[in-house]
Amino acid sequence: IILAAIAEWGLTLYQYHILSTANGSAVRQLIINRGFPNPYNNVISEYTSWAKTLDVTASQVTVEIQNASNAFTICTNDSTCGSLLDAAAGKSARVTVNYPCTMQFTPQMASPCPIVISTTGLVE
């Protein structure tokens, strides 16, 4: 059981690394997409590119852009993200992924699941 738990933690650490890389790429894609078409779909496609071995869905990804009153607004499609990005030069944008990994051999109190990673960048 101990060896299975060690292997399970290794797999979860691998998933965390893959998701962290994909999330960083997704936020970079978001902050440079001001004025371009399809900013939301470009963010989601980064998970397809970087996390090919994981089944990350759009419902597990939250895209937020800081508005004029410095509050974060969630956008869920290209048109909303595009209009928010147009007014957000110099403001922050955040992408969060909530990946529901499961662990079979590790007790729930020691489980790192779900994996939640949030990355923020400044809109160019």
C-alpha positions as CSV (number, residue, x, y, z in Angstrom):
1,I,0.0,0.0,0.0
2,I,2.9,2.4,0.8
3,L,4.4,1.8,-2.7
4,A,1.0,2.4,-4.3
5,A,0.6,5.6,-2.4
6,I,4.1,6.8,-3.4
7,A,3.3,6.0,-7.0
8,E,0.0,7.8,-6.7
9,W,1.6,10.9,-5.3
10,G,4.1,10.8,-8.1
11,L,1.3,10.7,-10.7
12,T,-0.5,13.6,-8.9
13,L,2.8,15.6,-8.9
14,Y,3.1,15.0,-12.6
15,Q,-0.5,16.2,-13.2
16,Y,0.2,19.3,-11.1
17,H,3.3,20.0,-13.2
18,I,1.5,19.6,-16.5
19,L,-1.5,21.7,-15.3
20,S,0.9,24.4,-14.0
21,T,2.6,24.6,-17.4
22,A,-0.7,24.7,-19.3
23,N,-2.1,27.3,-16.9
24,G,0.9,29.6,-17.4
25,S,0.7,29.3,-21.1
26,A,-3.1,29.9,-21.0
27,V,-2.7,33.2,-19.0
28,R,0.1,34.3,-21.4
29,Q,-2.3,33.6,-24.3
30,L,-5.0,35.7,-22.5
31,I,-2.9,38.7,-21.8
32,I,-1.6,39.1,-25.3
33,N,-5.0,38.6,-27.0
34,R,-6.4,42.1,-26.5
35,G,-7.8,43.1,-29.9
36,F,-7.6,39.6,-31.4
37,P,-10.5,37.3,-32.1
38,N,-11.3,34.2,-30.0
39,P,-9.4,35.0,-26.7
40,Y,-11.5,32.6,-24.6
41,N,-11.1,29.7,-27.1
42,N,-7.4,30.4,-27.4
43,V,-7.1,30.1,-23.6
44,I,-9.0,26.8,-23.5
45,S,-6.9,25.4,-26.4
46,E,-3.7,25.8,-24.4
47,Y,-4.9,23.0,-22.2
48,T,-5.4,20.8,-25.3
49,S,-1.9,21.6,-26.4
50,W,0.0,21.4,-23.0
51,A,-2.1,18.9,-21.1
52,K,-2.8,16.3,-23.7
53,T,-2.8,13.4,-21.3
54,L,-5.3,15.0,-19.0
55,D,-9.0,15.6,-19.8
56,V,-9.3,19.3,-18.9
57,T,-12.7,20.7,-19.9
58,A,-13.8,24.3,-20.2
59,S,-16.0,24.0,-17.1
60,Q,-12.8,23.3,-15.1
61,V,-11.2,26.6,-16.3
62,T,-12.2,30.0,-15.0
63,V,-11.1,33.1,-17.0
64,E,-11.3,36.4,-15.1
65,I,-10.3,39.9,-16.3
66,Q,-10.0,43.0,-14.0
67,N,-12.6,45.7,-14.9
68,A,-12.5,49.5,-14.5
69,S,-13.4,49.3,-10.8
70,N,-10.6,46.8,-10.2
71,A,-12.9,43.8,-9.6
72,F,-12.4,40.6,-11.5
73,T,-15.2,39.7,-14.0
74,I,-15.6,36.1,-15.2
75,C,-15.8,35.6,-19.0
76,T,-17.1,32.4,-20.5
77,N,-17.0,33.2,-24.3
78,D,-15.0,35.0,-26.9
79,S,-17.2,38.1,-27.1
80,T,-17.3,38.8,-23.4
81,C,-13.6,38.2,-23.0
82,G,-12.8,40.3,-26.0
83,S,-14.8,43.3,-24.7
84,L,-13.3,43.0,-21.2
85,L,-9.8,42.7,-22.7
86,D,-10.3,45.8,-24.8
87,A,-10.9,47.9,-21.7
88,A,-8.2,46.1,-19.6
89,A,-4.9,47.4,-20.8
90,G,-2.5,47.4,-17.8
91,K,-5.1,45.6,-15.7
92,S,-4.8,42.0,-14.4
93,A,-6.2,38.8,-16.0
94,R,-6.4,35.5,-14.2
95,V,-6.8,31.9,-15.3
96,T,-7.7,29.2,-12.7
97,V,-7.9,25.5,-13.4
98,N,-9.7,23.2,-10.9
99,Y,-8.8,19.6,-11.9
100,P,-10.6,16.8,-10.0
101,C,-7.9,14.2,-9.6
102,T,-8.6,11.2,-7.5
103,M,-6.4,9.2,-5.2
104,Q,-7.2,5.6,-4.3
105,F,-4.5,4.7,-1.8
106,T,-3.9,7.9,0.0
107,P,-6.2,8.9,2.8
108,Q,-8.5,11.9,2.1
109,M,-6.9,14.0,4.8
110,A,-3.5,13.7,2.9
111,S,-4.9,14.0,-0.6
112,P,-3.8,17.0,-2.7
113,C,-7.0,16.6,-4.8
114,P,-8.5,18.6,-6.4
115,I,-5.6,20.3,-8.0
116,V,-6.3,24.1,-8.1
117,I,-3.9,26.4,-9.9
118,S,-4.4,30.1,-10.5
119,T,-2.1,32.3,-12.5
120,T,-2.3,36.1,-13.0
121,G,-0.7,38.4,-15.6
122,L,-1.0,42.0,-16.8
123,V,-3.0,42.6,-20.0
124,E,-0.8,44.1,-22.7
